[in-house]
């Protein structure tokens, strides 16, 4: 099963290490500690809440070894966020750096979660969390697909700069690196571009994953630096890539293999990838579906079917049946697929702006305005009014005045996308993964 695959692949390079600050642990020691802990723990599901990333890895594998469901939690999102997940998923057992807190077991949960490896929560920062139940088979399938195309190996070092609370990080960075034998370095000094660049240099990092926004800032830093940091492999996800950011990335990291990838928690998470050889010619595409998946566009929405699609939402059949219809996972993302089966994500379905009967994608407005060097960051959204259609509002991080920003808008946008209102702000809220928190931004 899943744990056996991870162990077998890790033991091909037993002396490879996981590093966090001054602490290092070999793959062999990780396996030994995980199995020792796994033999002692009992229960159906555990919340995983460790400050230490290395401890998180050990306890995660211990739970997989014992077939106990893990619910990742993140200190970086605050106690209110943690409490909302604990309540929604009915967590009675917590794993912390100090050990295991709580002890309970119900046969009903044992049966219900018998094949579930992870419950990954979504929407916890802005509402009642939904717990996507990811089975062992889901993860095995997704890891096998990623293993097939992602060209990293034991000669590489990956910097994991985001919390493993995110499925994209847990599966697409941590677990894939373990089975590929990659040296893992966790960022322990804060998720800011300067710290990331420092670690790339000092730890000889060759692999890095992150959002286009992160790589935009890293590219600016690298282009200004007298000593260029080089990366061998880059994977970009979490936001729509723009042609402008792609050019900046290529100029900053000319020799890197750059993958533009797409996924969502409910698909374990990876759905598609753009091969590196196509990045320069089609940077705004998230590429082709993974080999085990089928995709289709239905009423402009991307739908996905395959063995890596979640079992469902924890104790929520209503939302499960709405998300998965006849085996197809409705992603909520507006998309197009070209004649070469390449996928292009336009925006979230519920973020679409409708004005004068026209569908307007806020990301297209944002991407266009970001091509101006005077616009540091931007968020576009619709505001419903009593009149027909919606008003377009843009929040902009810039030193320009509102009239000057509007001049940029007139230069970069077609008439029907021009904003009705402009708000100048100090920053656009982002989560610990660097992704815009849209709902929080609109409050």
Secondary structure, 3 states (H helix, E strand, C coil): CHHHHHHHHHHHHCCCEEEECCEEEEHHHHHHHHHHHHCCCCCCEEEECCCCHHHHHHHHHHHHHCCCEEEECCHHHCHHHHHHHHHHHCCCCEEECCEEECCCCCHHHHHHCCCEEEEEEECCCCCCCEEEEEEHHHHHHHHHHHHHHCCCCCCCEEEECCCCCCHHHHHHHHHHHHHHCCEEEECCCCCCHHHHHHHHHHCCCCEEEECHHHHHHHHHHHHHCCCCCCCCEEEECCCCCCHHHHHHHHHHCCCCEEEEEEEEHHHCEEEEEECHHHCCCCCCCCEEECCCCEEEEECCEEEEECCCCCCEECCCHHHHHHHEECCEEEEEEEEEECCCCCEEEEEEHHHCEEECCEEECHHHHHHHHHCCCCCCEEEEEEEECCCCCEEEEEEEECCCCHHHHHHHHHHHCCHHHCCCEEEECCCCCECCCCCECHHHHCC
